[in-house]
């Protein structure tokens, strides 16, 4: 199941409410587990953005290398 940003926000709010209730929270509600999962989701998002930036930088570098090679090849002919 894929959750959009609004669903994640609603889940986070409900979970925060359950965590604030402490001992009066609903019996069996896995608040700490959900909190850990939400933190994992955020960490994965950050990691994805990091890898996207890295891939973009590599792509730009490869384009620069190709243009230099093409210039060198056209100049030597």
TIRO-2110 file (N, C-alpha, C; in Angstrom, 1 decimal):
// TIRO-2110
0.8, -1.2, 0.0, N, 1, A
0.0, 0.0, 0.0, CA, 1, A
0.9, 1.2, 0.0, C, 1, A
0.6, 2.2, -0.9, N, 2, A
1.3, 3.4, -1.0, CA, 2, A
0.5, 4.5, -0.4, C, 2, A
1.1, 5.3, 0.5, N, 3, A
0.4, 6.4, 1.2, CA, 3, A
0.9, 7.7, 0.6, C, 3, A
0.0, 8.6, 0.4, N, 4, A
0.4, 9.9, -0.1, CA, 4, A
0.7, 10.8, 1.1, C, 4, A
1.2, 12.0, 0.8, N, 5, A
1.6, 12.9, 1.9, CA, 5, A
0.5, 13.2, 2.9, C, 5, A
-0.7, 13.4, 2.4, N, 6, A
-1.8, 13.7, 3.3, CA, 6, A
-2.1, 12.5, 4.2, C, 6, A
-2.1, 11.3, 3.7, N, 7, A
-2.3, 10.1, 4.5, CA, 7, A
-1.2, 9.9, 5.6, C, 7, A
0.0, 10.2, 5.2, N, 8, A
1.1, 10.1, 6.1, CA, 8, A
1.0, 11.1, 7.2, C, 8, A
0.6, 12.3, 6.9, N, 9, A
0.4, 13.4, 7.8, CA, 9, A
-0.7, 13.0, 8.8, C, 9, A
-1.8, 12.5, 8.3, N, 10, A
-2.9, 12.1, 9.2, CA, 10, A
-2.5, 11.0, 10.1, C, 10, A
-1.8, 10.0, 9.6, N, 11, A
-1.3, 8.9, 10.4, CA, 11, A
-0.4, 9.4, 11.5, C, 11, A
0.5, 10.3, 11.1, N, 12, A
1.5, 10.9, 12.1, CA, 12, A
0.7, 11.6, 13.2, C, 12, A
-0.3, 12.4, 12.8, N, 13, A
-1.1, 13.1, 13.9, CA, 13, A
-1.8, 12.2, 14.8, C, 13, A
-2.5, 11.2, 14.2, N, 14, A
-3.2, 10.2, 15.1, CA, 14, A
-2.2, 9.5, 16.0, C, 14, A
-1.1, 9.1, 15.5, N, 15, A
-0.1, 8.4, 16.3, CA, 15, A
0.4, 9.3, 17.4, C, 15, A
0.7, 10.5, 17.1, N, 16, A
1.2, 11.5, 18.1, CA, 16, A
0.1, 11.6, 19.2, C, 16, A
-1.1, 11.7, 18.9, N, 17, A
-2.2, 11.8, 19.9, CA, 17, A
-2.2, 10.5, 20.8, C, 17, A
-2.0, 9.4, 20.2, N, 18, A
-1.9, 8.1, 21.0, CA, 18, A
-0.7, 8.1, 21.9, C, 18, A
0.4, 8.6, 21.4, N, 19, A
1.6, 8.6, 22.2, CA, 19, A
1.4, 9.6, 23.4, C, 19, A
0.8, 10.7, 23.1, N, 20, A
0.5, 11.7, 24.2, CA, 20, A
-0.4, 11.2, 25.3, C, 20, A
-1.3, 10.3, 24.9, N, 21, A
-2.2, 9.7, 25.9, CA, 21, A
-1.5, 8.8, 26.9, C, 21, A
-0.3, 8.3, 26.5, N, 22, A
0.4, 7.5, 27.5, CA, 22, A
-0.3, 6.2, 27.9, C, 22, A
-0.5, 6.1, 29.2, N, 23, A
-1.1, 4.8, 29.7, CA, 23, A
-2.6, 4.8, 29.3, C, 23, A
-3.2, 5.9, 28.9, N, 24, A
-4.6, 5.9, 28.6, CA, 24, A
-4.9, 5.7, 27.1, C, 24, A
-3.8, 5.4, 26.3, N, 25, A
-4.0, 5.1, 24.9, CA, 25, A
-4.8, 3.8, 24.7, C, 25, A
-5.3, 3.7, 23.5, N, 26, A
-6.0, 2.4, 23.2, CA, 26, A
-5.2, 1.2, 23.3, C, 26, A
-5.8, 0.2, 24.0, N, 27, A
-5.0, -1.0, 24.2, CA, 27, A
-4.7, -1.7, 22.9, C, 27, A
-3.5, -2.1, 22.7, N, 28, A
-3.1, -2.8, 21.5, CA, 28, A
-2.7, -1.9, 20.3, C, 28, A
-2.8, -0.6, 20.5, N, 29, A
-2.4, 0.3, 19.4, CA, 29, A
-0.9, 0.4, 19.4, C, 29, A
-0.3, 0.1, 18.3, N, 30, A
1.2, 0.0, 18.3, CA, 30, A
1.8, 1.3, 18.0, C, 30, A
1.6, 2.3, 18.9, N, 31, A
2.1, 3.7, 18.6, CA, 31, A
3.6, 3.7, 18.4, C, 31, A
4.4, 3.0, 19.2, N, 32, A
5.8, 3.1, 19.1, CA, 32, A
6.3, 2.5, 17.8, C, 32, A
5.7, 1.4, 17.4, N, 33, A
6.0, 0.8, 16.1, CA, 33, A
5.7, 1.7, 14.9, C, 33, A
4.5, 2.3, 15.0, N, 34, A
4.1, 3.2, 13.9, CA, 34, A
5.1, 4.4, 13.9, C, 34, A
5.5, 4.9, 15.0, N, 35, A
6.4, 6.0, 15.1, CA, 35, A
7.7, 5.6, 14.4, C, 35, A
8.2, 4.4, 14.7, N, 36, A
9.4, 3.9, 14.1, CA, 36, A
9.3, 3.8, 12.6, C, 36, A
8.2, 3.3, 12.1, N, 37, A
7.9, 3.1, 10.7, CA, 37, A
7.9, 4.5, 10.0, C, 37, A
7.2, 5.5, 10.6, N, 38, A
7.2, 6.8, 10.0, CA, 38, A
8.6, 7.4, 10.0, C, 38, A
9.4, 7.2, 11.0, N, 39, A
10.8, 7.7, 10.9, CA, 39, A
11.6, 7.0, 9.8, C, 39, A
11.3, 5.7, 9.6, N, 40, A
12.0, 5.0, 8.5, CA, 40, A
11.5, 5.6, 7.2, C, 40, A
10.3, 5.9, 7.0, N, 41, A
9.8, 6.5, 5.8, CA, 41, A
10.5, 7.8, 5.5, C, 41, A
10.6, 8.6, 6.5, N, 42, A
11.3, 9.9, 6.3, CA, 42, A
12.7, 9.7, 5.9, C, 42, A
13.4, 8.7, 6.6, N, 43, A
14.8, 8.5, 6.3, CA, 43, A
15.0, 8.0, 4.8, C, 43, A
14.0, 7.1, 4.4, N, 44, A
14.1, 6.6, 3.0, CA, 44, A
13.9, 7.7, 2.0, C, 44, A
13.0, 8.7, 2.3, N, 45, A
12.8, 9.8, 1.4, CA, 45, A
14.0, 10.6, 1.3, C, 45, A
14.7, 10.9, 2.4, N, 46, A
15.9, 11.7, 2.4, CA, 46, A
17.0, 11.0, 1.6, C, 46, A
17.1, 9.6, 1.8, N, 47, A
18.1, 8.8, 1.1, CA, 47, A
17.8, 8.9, -0.4, C, 47, A
16.5, 8.8, -0.8, N, 48, A
16.1, 8.8, -2.2, CA, 48, A
16.5, 10.1, -2.8, C, 48, A
16.3, 11.2, -2.1, N, 49, A
16.6, 12.5, -2.7, CA, 49, A
18.2, 12.7, -2.8, C, 49, A
18.9, 12.1, -1.9, N, 50, A
20.4, 12.2, -1.9, CA, 50, A
20.9, 11.4, -3.2, C, 50, A
20.3, 10.2, -3.4, N, 51, A
20.7, 9.4, -4.6, CA, 51, A
20.3, 10.1, -5.9, C, 51, A
19.1, 10.8, -5.9, N, 52, A
18.7, 11.5, -7.1, CA, 52, A
19.7, 12.6, -7.4, C, 52, A
20.1, 13.3, -6.4, N, 53, A
21.0, 14.4, -6.6, CA, 53, A
22.4, 13.9, -7.1, C, 53, A
22.8, 12.8, -6.6, N, 54, A
24.0, 12.1, -7.0, CA, 54, A
23.9, 11.7, -8.5, C, 54, A
22.8, 11.1, -8.8, N, 55, A
22.6, 10.6, -10.2, CA, 55, A
22.6, 11.8, -11.2, C, 55, A
22.0, 12.9, -10.8, N, 56, A
21.9, 14.1, -11.6, CA, 56, A
23.3, 14.6, -11.8, C, 56, A
24.1, 14.7, -10.7, N, 57, A
25.5, 15.2, -10.8, CA, 57, A
26.3, 14.3, -11.7, C, 57, A
26.2, 13.0, -11.6, N, 58, A
26.9, 12.1, -12.4, CA, 58, A
26.5, 12.3, -13.9, C, 58, A
25.2, 12.4, -14.2, N, 59, A
24.8, 12.6, -15.5, CA, 59, A
25.4, 13.9, -16.1, C, 59, A
25.4, 15.0, -15.4, N, 60, A
26.0, 16.2, -15.9, CA, 60, A
27.5, 16.0, -16.1, C, 60, A
28.2, 15.3, -15.2, N, 61, A
29.6, 15.1, -15.4, CA, 61, A
29.9, 14.3, -16.7, C, 61, A
29.0, 13.2, -16.9, N, 62, A
29.2, 12.4, -18.1, CA, 62, A
29.0, 13.2, -19.4, C, 62, A
28.0, 14.1, -19.3, N, 63, A
27.7, 15.0, -20.5, CA, 63, A
28.9, 15.9, -20.8, C, 63, A
29.5, 16.4, -19.7, N, 64, A
30.7, 17.2, -19.9, CA, 64, A
31.9, 16.4, -20.5, C, 64, A
32.1, 15.2, -20.0, N, 65, A
33.1, 14.4, -20.5, CA, 65, A
32.9, 14.1, -22.0, C, 65, A
31.7, 13.7, -22.3, N, 66, A
31.4, 13.4, -23.7, CA, 66, A
31.6, 14.6, -24.6, C, 66, A
31.2, 15.8, -24.1, N, 67, A
31.5, 17.0, -25.0, CA, 67, A
33.0, 17.3, -25.1, C, 67, A
33.7, 17.1, -24.1, N, 68, A
35.2, 17.2, -24.2, CA, 68, A
35.8, 16.2, -25.2, C, 68, A
35.3, 15.0, -25.1, N, 69, A
35.8, 14.0, -26.0, CA, 69, A
35.5, 14.3, -27.5, C, 69, A
34.2, 14.8, -27.7, N, 70, A
33.8, 15.2, -29.0, CA, 70, A
34.6, 16.3, -29.5, C, 70, A
34.9, 17.3, -28.7, N, 71, A
35.7, 18.5, -29.1, CA, 71, A
37.1, 18.0, -29.5, C, 71, A
37.7, 17.1, -28.7, N, 72, A
39.0, 16.6, -28.9, CA, 72, A
39.1, 15.8, -30.2, C, 72, A
38.1, 15.0, -30.5, N, 73, A
38.0, 14.2, -31.7, CA, 73, A
37.8, 15.0, -32.9, C, 73, A
37.0, 16.1, -32.8, N, 74, A
36.8, 16.9, -34.0, CA, 74, A
38.0, 17.8, -34.2, C, 74, A
38.7, 18.1, -33.2, N, 75, A
39.9, 19.0, -33.4, CA, 75, A
41.1, 18.2, -33.9, C, 75, A
41.2, 16.9, -33.7, N, 76, A
42.3, 16.1, -34.2, CA, 76, A
42.1, 15.7, -35.7, C, 76, A
41.0, 15.8, -36.2, N, 77, A
40.7, 15.4, -37.6, CA, 77, A
41.2, 16.4, -38.6, C, 77, A
END
